[in-house]
Amino acid sequence: MAAAHLAYGALLAEPSLLLTAGSATIVLGCVATPGLRRDLTRVRGLPLPALLFSFVLAWGVLSLTPWMPGGPHPTWAYLDLEPAAATLDKSATALELIKLLGLACIFAAGLASGATDDRARTALNALTLVAALIGLWAFLGFTTGVVIPSQRGRLDGHFLSPNTAGTFFAASLVLAVGLLARRMKGLSAVASLSAAPGLWSATLILAVCLLLTASRGAFLSAGVAFGAFLLLRFFGDQRLPSRNTVLSLVAILLVFAALFLFGEPLLARFATIEADAAFRTETYKLHWQAFLAAPISGYGLGTFDTVHRTLLDAASVPELWRTRALHNVYIQWLEEAGVPGALAMFGAIGAITVIAARRGLRRSRMTLPLFALVSSNLVFLTHGVSDFALQTPSVAFFWSYLLGLQFALSQGSGR
């Protein structure tokens, strides 16, 4: 996944397919390894999310045929092309279905990684290390001018979008803080500062990179995730947390707040939030009306760009022609997959998150890293309201791996 992040998020078809093939190869390796195969068969609670995700795949396949509820899209008859289909773009939908299969594979790899506490700890440490290295590379490239940003004055780390980079660094920062909080547990405030210099360094690097992206949505989403982390930490421990632990966590938040106060590019972008919101709202309205025209069948997975072109007129072309993804993952999924497909996808993610959180509250070990994993979901879900990071394949694969990791880790030994 690290290579995919650096390859512009695997936005082009070729690297995204390579990412999918790599994920499938990893799963084959897991299945071929007796110990990993045994761990995968022991994961409990999969039927509901698996059933919902299977429905999404079946619904997508059905859109490639003329038998979707509502029949084929009229465009096929207008162009006199056969065979007709419910989707506007068969190749785009087929590509999205392949990517979804890749997401399932990397989710399974996450399950294998989280099946034991030691393996999950190693995976989280590796993820944090890789994220910190990517952040350090992005920071050096940004400050020296070696890497030319896609938007002036904002770090994008080769994601081609500072907002997408912000999502990656925000989620990674939440994971780093979870690991850091675990290392500080039971230590005095002074001892905690020297207990894990590597994690402190990674946390600082990721926080600085997040600020340099100047992504308002990513920063606010990180705040929501940290709030959820503290709530889970409070309700997940039968004992009251020690004073030093609380002071250490508060210190982290205060440092984060101080960095925010000195994050001039970020503050400058908050000053323009009203104008940007107005622009995005108009785009949302345009595609919401398109969704209402086909609420059940949608227009086919991966067809946003095609639909978008059909909605433009002479007045909107100058401003909207360059738009390649809707800055709202929920409306885009409704538009592409219709209500049945979108609700099934949202339901699968919701089921994984709720099951992991409920089981995590009954755990006695690895609770803080697990709470960080569950809380990191809110970075993707919250930022998805106002941006398109999840339309970047490497970010989608990264989150899918985290979902599998937390789901398997949450079923560990209870109290």
N, C-alpha and C positions, 0 to 999 in steps of 0.2 A: 504493500500500500504506500510505503514511503516513496518508492519510485513513481507511482501513479500521482501522488501529490506534486512531485517536482515536475512531472510531465504535464503541466498545466491542468492538473486535476483529472486527467484522462478524458477531457471533453470531446476529443475526436473519436470517431467510431473505432479506429484501429487500436489505440491504447486501451479503450474501454473493453473491447473484446479480449485483448490480451490479459487485462485484469480479471475478466470473467474466467478465462481459461486457466489462469493461475490459481484462482479460488477453487475451481473444480479439481485441479491437480492436488491441491492441499487436502481437500476432502477425501480424494482417492487414497492419498497417503495415510490419512487417519483411519480409513476403513481397512486398509491393508495391515495396519499395526494392531495386533491383538489387544493390547492394553487400552489403546485409544478407542478401538471399536467397542470394547466392553464398557468403557465409560460413557460412550454415546448412547448405548442401549439402556443405561441406567438413569438417564435424565427423565425426570417426571414432569408432568403438566404440559407436555407439548401438543396433545391432540387439538385443543381449541385454537391456538395461534396457527398451527399447521393447517387446520381445516379452513380457516379464514384466508390464509395466504394461498392455499390451493384454489379457492374460489376466485381470487384475483387473477391467477394464471388462467383458469378455465374461462373466465369472463373475457380476458384479453384474447384468447384463442378464438372464442366465439365471435369477437368483433372482426376477425379476418374473414368471416363468412357472411352471407346475406341473411342468416337466420337469427340475428340478434333481434330482441323485441323492438319493434319500430321499423324493421327491415333495413335494407342497404341504404347508404347515404345517396341522396338524389344526384350527387355529382357524377357517379358512375353511369347512370342512365343518360345524363346530359352529354357526357363524353362518349357514350356508346362503347364502354369498355366492359369486358367480361373476363373473369367472373366478378360480380359486384361484391361489395363488402360494406359492413357498417362503419369501418374506419375510413378516414379520409386518405391515409397513407399506409399501405400495407407494409412497406419496407421499414418505416419508422416504428410501427407497432411490433413487428417481428424483432427488431433490434431491442426494443424495450423489454420484450418478453425474455430474450436471452439475458439481458442485464438482471432481470428479476431472478432468474435461475442462478445467476452469479451471486446475487445477494443472499439467496438461500444457502449457497455453498459456503460463503464466508461466515454466515450465521452459524452453520454447523461447525466450522473451524473454531468459532468463539465458544461454542458449547464444549468442544474437546479441551480448549484451553482453560475453561473455568470448572472442569469436572473435579479437580482437586485444588485444595487451598494453595499448595506450593506452586502448582503450575499457574494458577491464576495470579499469584504474587509475582512470579517471573514475567508473565505476560504484561502485567500492569507496569512493572519497572521498565520493561523493554519499550512499551508504548510511550512512556514518559520520556525516556532517554531519546528515542527517535524524534519525538515532537520537539524536545529541547534542541537537538542538533539541527533540525529543520528551521527552528526559530532563530538559532544563532547564525546559521547560513543566511537566512532571509534578512536578519538585522544587519549583518556585515555588508551584504549586497546592497541593501537599501541605503545605508549611511555612506558607503563609499561610491555609490553611483554605478557599481558594476552591473547590478540588476535594475533595469529601467522599469519603474512601476507603471501599471496600466492607467492609474490616476495620479496626477501630480501631488506629491506630498503625503501619499498614503502607501503603506507597506502592503504588498499583496502576495509575496512569497511564491510567485509562479502560479498562483491560482487564477490569474487573470481578473480577479475581482477582490478588492480589499475586504468586502463583506464576507465573501466565502472564506478567505484567510482568517477573518475574525471568528467565524464559527469554529474552525479547526482549532485555533489557539485558545478560544474560550472553553471548549470541551476538554482539551488537553490540560488546561489550567485547573479545572475542577478535579480531574483525576490526580494531578500532582498534589493538590491540597489534601485530597483524601489520603494519599500515601504519607504525606507529611504529618497529618494529624495522627495517623496510626503510630508513626515513629515517636511522636511527642507524648503519646498517652502515658500517663503516670510519671512524667518527668517534671522537674521544676522549670520555671520559665527560663532561667539562665541556661540550664542544661539542654533544653530543647533547641536552643539556638545553635548549639555545636553538635547536636546528635546526628544530623543528616545534612552535611554541607552540600552534597550532590543534589538532594531534593530541594533545598533552599535555592540553589543556583538555577535549577530547572524552573522552579516557580517564578523566580524573578525574570528569567528570560521570557517565559510564556506571557507573563503579565505585561512586560514592556512591549512585546510584539503585538499583543491584543490592543494596547493603547495606540501603537503606531499605525494600526489599520484604520484608526479613526472610525470604526464601525459602531454607530449608535446602537443598532439592533443587537450586535454581538455582545457589546458591553452590558446592556440591560439584561440580555438573556443570561449572561454569566452571573449577574446579580440575583436573578430569579433562582438559578441553579444553586448558588451558595445559600440562599435562604432555605431552599428545600433540604440541602445537606444538613444545615443546623437543626432543622425540625426533625429530620430522621435521626440525627445524632441524639437529640433530646428524648424522643419517644422510644428509641431503640435500646436504651441503656436503663436497666432496672435501678442501677445506682445513680445518684446524682454525680455529674462530672466534677472532677476536682477543680479547685479554684485556679490552679496554674494552667490546666487544660483550657478552661474558659478564657483566661487572660491571653493565652497563646493564640487561640482562634480569633479573639477580638483584635489582637495585634495584627494578624494577617489581614483582616478586613480593613483595619485602619490604614495599613500600608497601601492596600488596594485603593482606598478612598483618596489617600494623599496623592497617589500616582494619577488618579482621575483629575484632581484639582490642577495638576501640572500638565495634563494632557491637552495642550492648546489646540492641536488640530481637531481633536474630538469635540472639545467645547465649541469650536467654531462651527462644526457641522450640526451641533444641537441648535445653533442659532438659525439654521436654515430648514429645520425639521418641518415647519408649517408648509413651506413651498413644495418640498419633496413629497409630503403626505398628500397634498392636493393633486400632484401629478400622478402618483400611484393610485389614488382613489379613482381618478378618471379611467385609468387602465383596468382597475378592478371592475368598475361598472360595465365597461365594454365587454369583458369576458364573462361577467356574471349573466349578462343578457344572452350571450352565446350559450352558456350552460343551460339557461332556462328554455332554450329552443330545443335542446336534446337532453333532458334531465336523466333519462334512464340509460340510454345506450352510450351517451357521450360521443366523442369524435374519434376515439381510438387512442391508446397509449402512445406517447411520443409525438402527437400531432399538433402540439401547441403552436409551433412555428407556422405550420400550414394554415391553421385556423386564424392565427393572428393576421396573416396576409389578407385573408378574405374579409376581415373586419375593417381594414383601413380604407380611408377615402382621401380625396385630395387635401382636405384640411388636416388630417391626422398623420399623413405619411411623413412629413418633415420631422416630427417629434417621436413617432413610434416605430419607424421603419427598422431601427437598429435593435429593438427589443427582441431578445431571443428566448426569454423565459419570464413568466409572470412572477412578480415579487410577492407571491403568496402561494405556498405549496398546496394549501387546502382547496382554494378555488381552482387551481390548475388540475389537481387530481379529479375534482368533480367534473370539470369540463372534459377531461380526456377519458375518464373511466365511467362517468355517470355516477349516480347515487349508489347503486349496488356495489360497483367495483371500489369506489372511494371509501365507503363505509366499511367494507371488508378489510381494506388495507389499514385504515385507521384503527379498526377493531383488533387486528392482529398485533399492532404495535402497542395499543392500550393494554391488551391482555398480557403481553410479555412484561410490560412495565409494572402493572398492578401485582401480578404474581410474584415478580422479583422483589418488589417492595414489601409485600406482606410476608413472604418467607424470610426476607432479610431482617425484619423486626423480631423474628424468633431465633435468630442466630446469636451465637456467643463469640464467634471468632471471625476475623476478617470483616467485621461489620463496617468500619469506617471506609475502607476501599469500596465495599459493596454499595454503601450509601452514596459515595461519590459517583459510582457508575450509574446508579439509578437517577441521581440528580443531574448528571450530564445529559440525560435524555431531554431535559427541559431546555437546554441550550438549542438543540435542533428543533424542538417543537415550538418554542417561543419565537426564535428567529425566523422560523418558516412562515410566520404570519406576515413578515415584511420583506422577505428576501428569498433568493432561489438557491441557497447553498446546497440543498438536497438534490438539486438537479445536476450537480457536479458529481460524476461517478465515484471519484476517489473518496469524497466526503460521505456519500451514501454507503459505500462499502465499509468505511471506517465505523460509521454508526451501527451498521448491521453486525459487525464483529463485536462491538461493545454490547449490543443487545444479547447476543449469544453468550458472551462472557458473563454478564450479570445474571442471566437466567440460570445457567448451570451453577455458578458460584452460590446463588441464593439458596439452593437446596442442600447445602452442607449441613453438618451436624447442628442440631438445635441445642437449647439450654438443657 
